[in-house]
Amino acid sequence: MKRIQRLAGLLGLCLALVGPVQAQKRDVPSSLFKTASRPTVPGDGYMVAGDFWNTIKPMNTATDNGVEDPNRDRGALHWITLGPDGTNWLEPNGVWPGGYDLTSNWRDGTRLVFPVFEADGWPTPILRADDATPDDRYMFAYYTPNVPGAGDPARNYRREARFTDETRTHLVYEAGWPTTAGIDFKLRAHQYTINEQNLNDFVVLEISMTNTGVVDANGDGTPELTGHAIDAVAAAAWMIPSISVRITQTAGRSNRFGAGRTMGYLVPAVADDPPMFVWYANVPPSRTDGRTTPAPGTRLIGVNDGAILEGYTDVWNAVMWLGAKQGAIDDNNLAALAGAPDKRTLFGTHPVGVGGEAGWYTSATNQDPSLFNLNRADLAFYSATATWYADYGKRTTFDNSNRAPNPNLFSGGTPGDVTTFGQAAPGVRPDGDYKHASVDVSPTAIEQPIWEDRLNPQAASGNFYGGTGFTQEYTFGQDVNHGVGPFALEVGESMTLVFVMTGGFRWEGVADAAKAARWAWERGWNVRDALPVPPAPDIRVESTTNGTARIRWTDVSGIDPDVDGYKIWRAAQFQRESWFPSQEEGANGFALVDNYHRLHEPGGSIKQFADAGNPYFDAFAEFAGDTQNFYQPAEWGPYQLIAKIPVSEVSQYNDATGGYDYSYEDTEAITGFTYWYYVSAYKEGSFTGPLGPVPVGHIESSNFNRNGRNSRDVPDGQIGLFAPWIDTYPFAIRAADYPAPGTQNSKNIGGPFTVTPPVAPVDRVAQLITVTPNPYKITGLNDERDNPSSHSIDFLNLPESYTLTILDVSGQIIFQTTVEGATDGKYTWDMFSKDGVEVASGLYIYHVSYDNGNREAVGHFAILR
């Protein structure tokens, strides 16, 4: 140690200090999934196959579910949750694109509740979520472990999300449970991995309800009614938009509320675009000049507050009710409902509306808390069916709402009793809710600008407030709800609701994803007849002894003999991308995420395939400077095509190592830097998808296998059929559950890959040892620009066992660690001292003792904050 201190004194030169940085039962799978090779286990639905990730927790989930149900101690629950359970940030929550660490949803996710109306009143006592509910005609369909049918594995089950076949094109999750209302639920969720035409940007839920007629109102296991017909049941989707929340490296969260949190129901000017309930980042309220058309220089659009690194992202989320069918989903037939007739509302209309009536018969509200409450069955029912009343949700409270029949449709009826409203007038739009506020209330209801031409044809003339529907600045003081119904159910009758959640780049992304979901539904979920996408190979990424990256992959021609070749894609952290389409650089950043796969020749321009940006954006000055204007690619990309290998040439890459068939060495990979790779199989030809002809002459498998992402515990070289999930986001590398780098679980979650040198021979350590970067500069290219916690320094070419000591120039030990039996020659220091304080700028000395203390290596490096 004295020698180290003498070296420190001799070096004695240091950089000027800038100052420290602030510191249930098992259940057999459906026969649909005969390709599944291992038994299923009960679990929640982790939909992580496409770009839009979400978690599905049914009513019979084993964990607390979100804003906790008052009856949770009894194991009772009255909602389906989409997103986390309200107690953690470890699960997907409307994340788009997959792997992006911002979400536009609060941790309580989205709730689907099912209030049921009985005109003569339910038997009491009712299992209530809120004892203050005054009206015994309403109750929630509740699951409890005692309700009749809870012990029957054919009625009460959860089946882990899994792919329907080895192409890994279509992921399905299933669950079922009985309820206190005598309604048995079946849930099937669908997700696709296909990159083409937004087929990977949505999750669809089929929710079947079968009326058994057996009512156990208090959930104690003893029925009060048998042979009971359901007068009316509705469904309400409750959401907490939250623009925007970063999911941190520790699987916690931090707020990014610099942009306006905007939500609303938008009715497009383009006929084929669906009306949807959306939420997105918009103009901060301080910049809209009294809610008039913003003056030039005030249109700051996107997730940015002038001080954070997220920049201009334009991530939108949206939901919609696609429709309802007569009958229930079938365990043995995905397409069972494809030709089924529509389930009509209690008033004889289409369940949601089609063509020019699209969305008419759903309800959308941004309400005073007195109008909706997750624990009040009466308020949930009224809100879900709001459009049918004279006025429920037009800037009213519950006390002054008008629950009489909507006079546009009904000739009479008893207020608050939907069974008395009769048949709706054909071709007339109900207008009791807040969906079309700019028509039914006044244009002043549009409190935030509608910038999209496809939503607002007056935008080009500068009238950004002239669109149909409503958009509002959202706060946590309001309840956001999108409902459908009411429906009657006879004893033994079944119906199935279809609900879609989407994510995408601005309105174009979410609208196209919704159309793709509708297209898949109309085809009975069989999309491969139109888009026969080849299988995604299993892959593995390794460091070579040359300090480069080797990508191994499996031959999928045995699964699909029509494969024409393979493409190798890379996102590299040492590169920089612009967040938004700039005047100088053209389209970039998020505008590419849904489109990079269309590139078919290495070295070609990806930007030619980018989505259009906001033509009204004029706040480029807000993004001046290195940290604001750029980010580094990450798991979500965008990717560069680094190799295309036709089947006629693939034999040149034969490498039957570790269960794989081929390998490719990326000689451009740099030691110490982080990458994401994936390998796709492609077919050339002409194809047609949900948006029409595929505009490029090929289709290819998904990016599902990024850095080897695969099913849990699957051996190398084997295509897994279960959704990968290791209990945390793949970028939450500091979370306690995150698998160790280099392990099989790390591969199967698709963790970041850093090119790492092998263990250095003892007799060459002194010659090979390297520190990178040196000097370290904050937001240097080794840092992940979109992750402020990623600062680190790498020591490379270390021996198998050693002690690393870091000192300042005065000889004080700043950090020390001992490593035994290392599997590679790299050590990453996060630049925190042994006392847990992030170190300051300066010159530092490192000392490596190895070979049982008989040898040492000494050097220095600098840190520039």
Summary of the structure (lengths in Angstrom):
residues: 865
radius of gyration: 28.7
end to end distance: 28.0
largest distance: 97.1
contacts: 3177
relative contact order: 0.13
helix: 12%
strand: 31%
